[in-house]
């Protein structure tokens, strides 16, 4: 059987991109949701809203077929989804580009330009960073690309295909079961192409079968209540009853609540537009405009498709973004569908210009070698501008050489006493520790509690189920800070060790805390403090050196977490009266971020206190 050249190239794209992603893959946990997803894949648990059941189930199956640690296998699942998506993107580009032309020259140029589309889309920061860590966005893009491919098959086919329609509805349901916010933001554009297709045939039985398949796809959400009834160790919001189940699935995604239509929304949209231009570049976007015009009779429908897709995609992201952080990978993940369509249009524009150039130099006054040289130069120039985003992103996306998140999590727990209680005040650290404990079986003897979640009743119920002995003497109504303090006191009274992550609101506990690494140990007698200071000084000299690691300057989350750690230590030393040590921590923060107003004020207060002490 002769293999179609387009399919062969798509296979090579899959293998090549997978190789690049594996070479730059995070070896272990990464910041924020990555660690949480790894833990839930290991435990078959329920992550934060909306639960992402399809991702959890598919990643669980995928991770069964490798001997590497589960964190790496879960990261590899993202890489495989991303590589498969690029193969589909290439096939989509060829299908749309070649349908109106039969000449061999046009097909060859389309094949070459399709590679440039893959290069531009697959190796910009927004896409690449999703492929090298455990996240839902690679799977979301894969499902969108599959839906897009099915619509293109219907659009470019000679007749309406009932089978393709059935598969489309099934994948649409599955897409909602993975990331509903992205799925809903792309639905209007996809439906526009379907509903405006000439010759469509909505036969009653086919339509009924389509609805059944759609419901079958979305029924993956039944995993949440069914699994919750079995009380897994990780059971976010406990969606076993209808009220919590609806609260879970009706969440838009991993972003915050909907923002009002005010200046905040327009600020978000401006930031999104800026990210969009940074990821693709001005020249590719100009070529994208040419690309829509070049599609001939169908250009109006494709242009409206791109407008609908971009508008709803940006609007959903703008409404869900509570705090706009430009280097937040999650923000970039939401933008991938609109980046995909504009990357395709860049390819159509490039193909149009190359064809026009070739035809112009085909006139008798020009020699054949000149025609070939000029066309080749054009291809090289387009290759150059397609490779710029990847060149700019390679250091940001090479997580294989970024051990900072894993080291932070391991160092936080490495030397803690066996069976101790660790109370932290940092969701980012909480997710890292979950990933290490469940994904890599690291320090499972420790009880880790995130007190930022203690006000939530479901979290307290989860802890009571996982650690019944811990709550044996606890008053039932307690939640929040009171529960954290009571748990710490009771555990100390049993003769066990308690570690506490210090924050600004813990000034009343300062005299009973001594720093041990990133955390503090609670001691009953303040005179026990002096014996532990020397160890902490040595530990800080060895481990608080993130800012010297080559990956630090490319990792925005590492910079924010490091600044938080340094501020908490500095504020702790300040409350202890160790003003020199506190000032040193504050100055290191300002060396990284000179505009930190709170740190500047604390440093000013220390200076005034030192002057008064001298007087």
Wavefront OBJ file of the C-alpha trace (Angstrom):
o trace
v 0.000 0.000 0.000
v 1.406 3.378 -1.045
v 1.569 5.898 1.791
v 0.119 9.337 1.124
v 2.993 11.913 1.172
v 0.912 14.265 3.338
v 0.336 11.535 5.916
v 4.008 10.568 5.838
v 5.104 14.157 6.495
v 2.499 14.434 9.275
v 3.980 11.312 10.877
v 7.475 12.788 10.645
v 6.195 16.018 12.210
v 4.737 14.019 15.087
v 8.018 12.175 15.672
v 10.215 15.261 15.345
v 8.095 17.495 17.589
v 7.704 14.699 20.141
v 11.494 14.349 20.187
v 11.939 18.087 20.815
v 9.296 18.108 23.549
v 10.766 15.046 25.262
v 14.232 16.626 25.150
v 12.869 19.722 26.928
v 10.384 17.885 29.168
v 10.144 18.703 32.878
v 11.718 15.740 34.714
v 9.423 16.031 37.727
v 6.769 18.351 39.180
v 6.418 21.932 38.011
v 4.694 24.982 39.449
v 1.022 25.275 40.306
v -1.507 22.902 38.698
v 1.175 20.607 37.294
v 1.896 19.017 40.675
v -1.806 18.776 41.482
v -2.584 17.005 38.195
v 0.269 14.542 38.743
v -1.055 13.724 42.213
v -4.607 13.236 40.957
v -3.493 11.058 38.052
v -1.570 8.880 40.526
v -4.492 8.736 42.950
v -7.360 8.857 40.432
v -8.533 11.830 42.425
v -10.563 14.932 41.646
v -8.564 18.137 40.989
v -9.796 21.712 41.248
v -12.904 22.811 39.385
v -14.176 21.849 36.859
v -12.586 18.496 37.640
v -11.055 17.750 34.192
v -12.264 14.113 34.205
v -11.204 13.290 30.639
v -7.647 14.464 31.259
v -7.351 12.490 34.502
v -8.643 9.262 32.938
v -6.615 9.473 29.713
v -3.425 10.478 31.527
v -3.930 7.606 33.980
v -4.168 5.100 31.126
v -1.188 6.662 29.340
v 1.024 6.492 32.438
v 0.491 2.747 32.785
v 2.861 2.052 29.888
v 6.235 3.292 31.110
v 8.790 2.470 33.792
v 9.765 6.104 34.488
v 8.485 7.969 37.549
v 4.840 8.976 37.289
v 5.606 12.704 37.195
v 7.699 12.290 34.045
v 5.083 10.010 32.449
v 2.311 12.535 33.087
v 4.448 15.273 31.565
v 5.058 12.975 28.595
v 1.307 12.691 28.041
v 1.203 16.456 27.396
v 4.092 16.123 24.939
v 2.334 13.331 23.027
v -0.916 15.325 22.781
v 0.975 18.406 21.564
v 2.903 16.439 18.932
v -0.274 14.769 17.649
v -1.963 18.188 17.411
v 0.845 19.509 15.187
v 0.413 16.567 12.836
v -3.294 17.434 12.589
v -2.515 21.115 12.017
v -0.322 20.151 9.071
v -3.082 17.977 7.598
v -5.629 20.785 8.047
v -3.388 23.244 6.250
v -2.832 20.910 3.306
v -6.519 20.050 3.007
v -7.595 23.683 2.795
v -4.640 24.818 0.663
v -4.738 22.124 -1.996
v -8.497 21.729 -2.540
v -8.651 24.432 -5.282
v -5.380 23.589 -7.066
v -4.119 20.435 -8.699
v -0.693 21.506 -9.980
v 2.317 19.680 -8.605
v 4.108 22.975 -7.975
v 1.312 24.235 -5.729
v 1.203 20.965 -3.776
v 4.953 21.039 -3.198
v 4.864 24.655 -2.028
v 1.871 23.896 0.197
v 3.785 21.020 1.782
v 6.793 23.251 2.464
v 4.715 26.137 3.862
v 2.776 23.672 6.043
v 6.060 22.915 7.783
v 6.492 26.645 8.445
v 3.011 26.777 9.990
v 3.971 23.926 12.318
v 7.227 25.703 13.170
v 5.458 28.982 13.960
v 2.625 27.480 15.998
v 4.310 24.506 17.638
v 7.377 26.239 19.013
v 6.162 29.586 20.310
v 6.064 29.955 24.102
v 2.276 29.653 24.420
v 2.248 26.182 22.860
v 5.649 24.800 23.769
v 5.293 25.423 27.514
v 2.068 23.351 27.564
v 3.844 20.407 25.921
v 6.564 19.994 28.547
v 4.585 19.917 31.809
v 1.527 18.162 33.196
v -1.396 20.356 32.101
v -4.783 20.092 30.387
v -4.072 22.539 27.563
v -2.266 20.157 25.210
v -5.230 17.792 25.326
v -7.623 20.732 24.875
v -5.787 21.833 21.714
v -5.698 18.273 20.416
v -9.484 17.993 20.776
v -9.990 21.399 19.133
v -7.657 20.440 16.257
v -9.599 17.205 15.813
v -12.908 19.114 15.718
v -11.388 21.586 13.264
v -10.156 18.715 11.079
v -13.629 17.162 11.018
v -15.212 20.504 10.066
v -12.608 20.961 7.307
v -13.402 17.497 5.964
v -17.083 18.449 5.800
v -16.254 21.871 4.367
v -13.971 20.608 1.605
v -15.759 17.335 0.896
v -17.985 16.843 -2.161
v -21.013 16.022 -0.025
v -22.169 16.167 3.564
v -20.749 13.188 5.506
v -23.046 11.748 8.220
v -20.177 9.689 9.680
v -17.993 12.760 10.064
v -20.921 14.574 11.680
v -21.333 11.773 14.242
v -17.649 11.785 15.141
v -17.752 15.586 15.437
v -20.542 15.464 18.037
v -18.740 12.772 20.049
v -15.482 14.760 20.123
v -17.413 17.942 21.001
v -18.795 16.204 24.081
v -15.354 14.915 25.047
v -13.901 18.402 24.599
v -16.377 19.790 27.131
v -15.377 17.004 29.517
v -11.757 18.155 29.385
v -11.731 21.964 29.493
v -15.216 23.482 29.125
v -14.038 27.105 28.953
v -11.829 26.492 25.916
v -14.440 24.224 24.336
v -17.191 26.833 24.730
v -14.964 29.656 23.475
v -14.349 27.777 20.203
v -17.870 26.414 19.682
v -19.462 29.483 18.004
v -16.816 29.562 15.266
v -17.022 25.825 14.596
v -20.810 25.911 14.511
v -20.705 28.878 12.132
v -18.798 26.790 9.581
v -21.119 23.820 10.050
v -24.364 25.768 9.816
v -23.303 27.790 6.758
v -22.089 24.773 4.806
v -24.067 24.471 1.587
v -25.803 21.157 1.032
v -25.866 20.179 4.708
v -28.320 17.423 5.534
v -29.703 17.154 9.074
v -31.597 13.898 8.791
v -33.716 13.106 11.892
v -32.039 9.783 12.705
v -28.545 11.172 12.123
v -29.343 14.177 14.291
v -30.684 11.926 17.057
v -27.546 9.758 16.872
v -25.418 12.917 16.994
v -27.139 14.082 20.187
v -26.685 10.646 21.760
v -22.973 10.648 20.921
v -22.568 14.180 22.259
v -24.178 13.124 25.551
v -21.969 10.038 25.581
v -18.881 12.232 25.261
v -19.925 14.623 27.995
v -20.989 11.731 30.247
v -17.316 11.419 31.228
v -18.283 13.962 33.893
v -20.043 11.121 35.728
v -16.555 10.122 36.838
v -16.658 12.960 39.380
v -19.601 11.850 41.570
v -18.853 8.155 41.108
v -15.233 8.558 42.147
v -16.135 10.981 44.935
v -18.462 8.391 46.475
v -15.379 6.171 46.954
v -13.703 8.965 48.974
v -10.311 9.274 47.216
v -7.532 10.960 49.167
v -7.704 13.963 46.812
v -11.331 14.972 46.447
v -11.677 18.666 45.592
v -15.123 20.021 46.565
v -16.354 16.441 47.225
v -18.820 16.378 44.272
v -20.699 13.303 45.512
v -24.000 15.195 45.883
v -25.807 17.196 43.226
v -25.074 20.581 44.774
v -21.294 20.136 44.882
v -21.354 18.290 41.557
v -22.971 21.259 39.821
v -20.632 23.681 41.605
v -17.735 21.671 40.201
v -18.749 21.229 36.570
v -20.161 24.740 36.122
v -16.802 26.344 36.876
v -15.269 27.883 33.773
v -11.825 26.359 34.181
v -8.695 26.910 36.205
v -9.040 30.715 36.055
v -10.981 32.827 38.539
v -14.594 34.014 38.642
v -16.129 36.052 35.827
v -14.953 39.651 35.741
v -17.387 42.548 35.116
v -17.511 44.487 31.839
v -15.416 47.408 33.044
v -11.902 48.783 32.753
v -10.512 45.575 34.223
v -11.856 43.595 31.273
v -10.407 46.050 28.760
v -7.075 45.928 30.567
v -7.131 42.134 30.243
v -8.028 42.303 26.551
v -5.204 44.757 25.910
v -2.781 42.391 27.650
v -4.104 39.452 25.619
v -3.611 41.397 22.396
v -0.054 42.191 23.430
v 0.681 38.507 24.154
v -0.811 37.570 20.787
v 1.475 39.936 18.899
v 4.502 38.799 20.918
v 3.862 35.124 20.171
v 3.440 35.425 16.403
v 5.111 38.684 15.463
v 3.909 41.586 13.314
v 4.998 40.232 9.932
v 3.320 36.805 10.314
v 0.101 38.558 11.371
v 0.238 40.793 8.288
v 0.717 37.697 6.148
v -2.246 36.127 7.959
v -4.439 38.952 6.675
v -3.218 38.227 3.156
v -3.928 34.564 3.800
v -7.657 35.031 4.411
v -7.973 37.144 1.266
v -6.174 34.475 -0.770
v -8.720 31.734 -0.044
v -10.885 32.759 -2.962
v -14.682 32.371 -2.853
v -14.602 30.986 0.666
v -12.449 33.727 2.135
v -15.420 35.549 3.680
v -16.549 32.482 5.607
v -13.006 31.673 6.784
v -12.458 35.290 7.817
v -15.667 35.281 9.853
v -14.612 31.958 11.357
v -11.295 33.487 12.470
v -13.062 36.581 13.831
v -15.604 34.541 15.818
v -12.912 32.223 17.141
v -10.574 35.038 18.162
v -13.340 37.204 19.638
v -14.900 34.511 21.827
v -11.530 33.024 22.765
v -10.202 36.400 23.931
v -13.466 37.378 25.600
v -13.659 34.173 27.657
v -10.047 34.583 28.757
v -10.592 38.267 29.584
v -13.683 37.488 31.669
v -12.022 34.640 33.578
v -8.708 36.370 34.332
v -8.729 37.921 37.783
v -5.038 38.854 37.894
v -3.276 39.364 34.576
v 0.282 37.995 34.722
v 1.767 38.041 31.182
v 4.147 35.120 31.733
v 1.511 32.911 33.387
v 1.467 29.735 31.211
v -2.255 29.212 31.910
v -3.129 32.492 30.205
v -1.190 31.354 27.162
v -2.968 27.999 27.219
v -6.359 29.639 26.761
v -5.102 31.509 23.689
v -4.005 28.464 21.717
v -7.128 28.008 19.526
v -6.932 31.566 18.174
v -3.157 31.280 17.755
v -3.781 28.135 15.711
v -6.127 29.741 13.179
v -3.874 32.786 12.702
v -0.848 30.528 12.243
v -2.757 28.668 9.529
v -3.654 31.937 7.874
v 0.006 32.958 7.979
v 0.650 29.823 5.959
v -2.044 30.676 3.420
v -0.613 34.173 3.005
v 2.913 32.792 2.603
v 1.714 30.269 0.050
v -0.068 32.993 -1.911
v 3.037 35.211 -2.041
v 5.298 32.318 -3.044
v 2.917 31.314 -5.824
v 2.628 34.870 -7.129
v 6.410 35.265 -6.999
v 6.924 32.011 -8.877
v 4.401 32.987 -11.571
v 5.889 36.458 -11.949
v 9.384 35.078 -12.520
v 7.990 32.463 -14.907
v 7.745 35.094 -17.612
v 10.066 34.556 -20.621
v 12.266 37.521 -19.701
v 13.478 35.652 -16.598
v 15.630 32.551 -16.622
v 14.603 29.347 -14.864
v 17.545 29.438 -12.391
v 16.556 32.978 -11.352
v 12.976 31.833 -10.756
v 14.170 28.988 -8.543
v 16.627 31.217 -6.659
v 14.054 33.914 -5.908
v 11.476 31.367 -4.741
v 14.073 29.658 -2.554
v 15.080 32.978 -1.008
v 11.416 33.639 -0.250
v 11.108 30.255 1.462
v 14.246 30.930 3.489
v 12.946 34.324 4.583
v 9.605 32.834 5.654
v 11.459 30.065 7.484
v 13.454 32.703 9.327
v 10.413 34.622 10.566
v 8.660 31.340 11.455
v 11.621 30.245 13.565
v 11.923 33.514 15.535
v 9.269 32.610 18.179
v 10.892 29.233 18.765
v 14.342 30.782 19.065
v 13.036 33.306 21.595
v 11.183 30.641 23.603
v 13.732 27.837 23.758
v 15.268 28.930 27.068
v 11.848 29.625 28.624
v 10.451 26.243 27.601
v 13.430 23.997 28.261
v 12.219 22.624 31.583
v 14.647 19.712 31.435
v 17.314 22.027 32.868
v 15.033 23.682 35.444
v 15.137 21.716 38.734
v 13.989 24.666 40.863
v 10.351 23.589 41.527
v 11.306 20.003 42.391
v 14.191 21.099 44.604
v 11.970 23.607 46.402
v 9.414 20.896 47.209
v 11.989 18.292 48.239
v 13.991 20.722 50.381
v 10.811 21.793 52.170
v 10.240 18.229 53.426
v 13.615 16.467 53.179
v 14.878 16.839 56.765
v 11.568 16.919 58.592
v 11.062 14.466 61.473
v 9.270 11.220 60.657
v 5.491 11.412 60.956
v 5.465 15.150 61.671
v 2.680 17.610 60.871
v 3.463 20.240 58.211
v 1.096 23.220 58.011
v 1.779 25.410 54.980
v 0.308 28.683 53.761
v 0.999 28.454 50.038
v -1.159 26.694 47.384
v 1.806 26.579 44.994
v 3.915 24.664 47.527
v 0.876 22.538 48.386
v 0.521 21.384 44.758
v 4.261 20.701 44.474
v 4.202 18.567 47.610
v 1.118 16.667 46.430
v 2.874 15.834 43.174
v 5.989 14.625 44.997
v 4.116 12.655 47.651
v 1.629 10.904 45.371
v 3.493 10.963 42.065
v 6.953 10.001 43.343
v 6.118 8.508 46.754
v 8.305 11.105 48.496
v 7.822 11.539 52.270
v 4.363 9.995 52.427
v 4.852 9.714 56.203
v 4.295 13.469 56.615
v 0.866 15.034 57.075
v 0.734 18.173 54.915
v -2.100 20.647 55.474
v -2.679 23.793 53.405
v -4.266 26.298 55.780
v -5.380 28.511 52.885
v -7.940 25.751 52.162
v -9.011 25.144 55.770
v -11.955 27.605 55.580
v -13.510 25.198 53.025
v -15.732 22.544 54.591
v -14.936 19.979 51.869
v -11.200 20.264 52.600
v -11.742 19.711 56.327
v -13.879 16.651 55.539
v -11.143 15.336 53.228
v -8.526 15.712 55.981
v -10.780 14.011 58.534
v -11.243 11.067 56.180
v -7.528 10.787 55.361
v -6.249 11.365 58.924
v -8.985 10.333 61.400
v -6.574 10.150 64.355
v -5.502 13.731 63.768
v -9.041 14.973 64.331
v -9.947 12.658 67.204
v -9.969 15.446 69.799
v -10.968 18.346 67.531
v -14.232 20.280 68.080
v -16.442 19.681 65.020
v -17.324 23.290 64.027
v -13.710 24.473 63.835
v -12.351 25.604 60.445
v -9.730 28.049 59.154
v -6.988 29.468 61.385
v -8.569 28.220 64.600
v -8.524 24.670 63.290
v -4.887 25.009 62.188
v -3.817 26.248 65.637
v -5.807 23.555 67.445
v -4.334 20.821 65.241
v -0.812 22.109 65.885
v -1.375 22.345 69.658
v -2.887 18.881 69.920
v -0.096 17.331 67.870
v 2.551 19.010 70.027
v 0.841 17.737 73.172
v 1.191 14.208 71.793
v 4.957 14.698 71.682
v 5.071 15.002 67.875
v 6.855 17.612 65.749
v 4.927 20.412 64.029
v 6.265 22.596 61.212
v 4.580 25.862 60.286
v 5.046 28.066 57.227
v 5.371 31.582 58.599
v 3.347 34.458 57.106
v 2.774 38.092 58.052
v -0.322 37.306 60.115
v 1.634 34.938 62.391
v 3.384 37.596 64.490
v 1.770 36.255 67.683
v 3.574 32.936 67.169
v 7.026 34.376 66.520
v 8.486 33.597 69.936
v 7.534 29.922 69.533
v 8.903 29.531 66.004
v 12.396 28.799 64.798
v 13.217 28.628 61.071
v 14.190 25.225 59.700
v 14.665 25.634 55.982
v 11.637 27.102 54.245
v 9.418 26.318 57.224
v 9.487 26.989 60.951
v 9.367 24.470 63.774
v 7.031 25.162 66.674
v 8.777 24.761 70.026
v 7.108 24.826 73.441
v 9.967 26.539 75.235
v 11.467 29.690 73.658
v 14.910 28.827 75.061
v 15.081 25.942 72.587
v 15.480 28.432 69.759
v 19.172 29.259 70.101
v 20.363 25.712 69.425
v 18.836 25.696 65.919
v 20.056 29.040 64.566
v 23.459 27.785 63.396
v 21.838 25.040 61.279
v 19.516 27.569 59.627
v 22.374 29.899 58.716
v 24.243 27.042 57.034
v 21.076 25.864 55.283
v 20.331 29.322 53.851
v 23.866 29.659 52.522
v 23.488 26.360 50.627
v 19.865 26.490 49.449
v 18.668 30.096 49.097
v 20.688 30.461 45.920
v 17.903 30.146 43.334
v 18.859 33.505 41.853
v 22.234 32.092 40.777
v 20.743 29.192 38.785
v 20.730 29.739 34.978
v 17.029 28.795 34.734
v 15.964 31.347 37.357
v 15.926 34.369 35.060
v 13.616 32.558 32.615
v 11.156 31.280 35.251
v 8.691 33.932 36.387
v 7.039 31.620 38.923
v 10.414 30.788 40.467
v 11.126 34.498 40.861
v 7.766 35.144 42.522
v 8.062 32.153 44.875
v 11.658 33.017 45.771
v 10.638 36.602 46.555
v 7.820 35.307 48.770
v 10.193 32.966 50.617
v 12.734 35.734 51.147
v 10.056 38.173 52.328
v 8.632 35.705 54.857
v 12.100 34.983 56.232
v 12.941 38.671 56.292
v 9.724 39.566 58.110
v 10.294 36.735 60.584
v 13.807 37.989 61.361
v 12.460 41.525 61.659
v 9.888 40.434 64.263
v 12.677 38.593 66.083
v 14.697 41.796 66.251
v 17.350 40.447 63.879
v 17.292 43.574 61.735
v 20.563 42.983 59.877
v 19.404 39.547 58.659
v 15.990 40.925 57.744
v 17.471 43.827 55.774
v 19.695 41.407 53.855
v 16.642 39.404 52.717
v 14.752 42.549 51.683
v 17.701 43.887 49.705
v 17.994 40.635 47.760
v 14.331 40.935 46.793
v 14.820 44.523 45.626
v 17.849 43.469 43.591
v 15.466 41.230 41.637
v 12.369 43.483 41.653
v 13.222 47.123 42.474
v 9.549 48.167 42.308
v 8.375 46.080 45.294
v 6.751 48.833 47.363
v 5.996 46.678 50.419
v 9.606 45.502 50.648
v 10.867 49.058 50.273
v 8.652 50.188 53.164
v 9.835 47.339 55.392
v 13.458 48.208 54.623
v 12.779 51.862 55.463
v 11.229 50.868 58.796
v 14.262 48.717 59.608
v 16.570 51.654 58.854
v 14.587 53.914 61.179
v 14.622 51.289 63.933
v 18.385 50.847 63.595
v 18.885 54.612 63.888
v 16.730 54.736 67.030
v 18.594 51.744 68.500
v 21.926 53.487 67.854
v 20.728 56.655 69.527
l 1 2 3 4 5 6 7 8 9 10 11 12 13 14 15 16 17 18 19 20 21 22 23 24 25 26 27 28 29 30 31 32 33 34 35 36 37 38 39 40 41 42 43 44 45 46 47 48 49 50 51 52 53 54 55 56 57 58 59 60 61 62 63 64 65 66 67 68 69 70 71 72 73 74 75 76 77 78 79 80 81 82 83 84 85 86 87 88 89 90 91 92 93 94 95 96 97 98 99 100 101 102 103 104 105 106 107 108 109 110 111 112 113 114 115 116 117 118 119 120 121 122 123 124 125 126 127 128 129 130 131 132 133 134 135 136 137 138 139 140 141 142 143 144 145 146 147 148 149 150 151 152 153 154 155 156 157 158 159 160 161 162 163 164 165 166 167 168 169 170 171 172 173 174 175 176 177 178 179 180 181 182 183 184 185 186 187 188 189 190 191 192 193 194 195 196 197 198 199 200 201 202 203 204 205 206 207 208 209 210 211 212 213 214 215 216 217 218 219 220 221 222 223 224 225 226 227 228 229 230 231 232 233 234 235 236 237 238 239 240 241 242 243 244 245 246 247 248 249 250 251 252 253 254 255 256 257 258 259 260 261 262 263 264 265 266 267 268 269 270 271 272 273 274 275 276 277 278 279 280 281 282 283 284 285 286 287 288 289 290 291 292 293 294 295 296 297 298 299 300 301 302 303 304 305 306 307 308 309 310 311 312 313 314 315 316 317 318 319 320 321 322 323 324 325 326 327 328 329 330 331 332 333 334 335 336 337 338 339 340 341 342 343 344 345 346 347 348 349 350 351 352 353 354 355 356 357 358 359 360 361 362 363 364 365 366 367 368 369 370 371 372 373 374 375 376 377 378 379 380 381 382 383 384 385 386 387 388 389 390 391 392 393 394 395 396 397 398 399 400 401 402 403 404 405 406 407 408 409 410 411 412 413 414 415 416 417 418 419 420 421 422 423 424 425 426 427 428 429 430 431 432 433 434 435 436 437 438 439 440 441 442 443 444 445 446 447 448 449 450 451 452 453 454 455 456 457 458 459 460 461 462 463 464 465 466 467 468 469 470 471 472 473 474 475 476 477 478 479 480 481 482 483 484 485 486 487 488 489 490 491 492 493 494 495 496 497 498 499 500 501 502 503 504 505 506 507 508 509 510 511 512 513 514 515 516 517 518 519 520 521 522 523 524 525 526 527 528 529 530 531 532 533 534 535 536 537 538 539 540 541 542 543 544 545 546 547 548 549 550 551 552 553 554 555 556 557 558 559 560 561 562 563 564 565 566 567 568 569 570 571 572 573 574 575 576 577 578 579 580 581 582 583 584 585 586 587 588 589 590 591 592 593 594 595 596 597 598 599 600 601 602 603 604 605 606 607 608 609 610 611 612 613 614 615
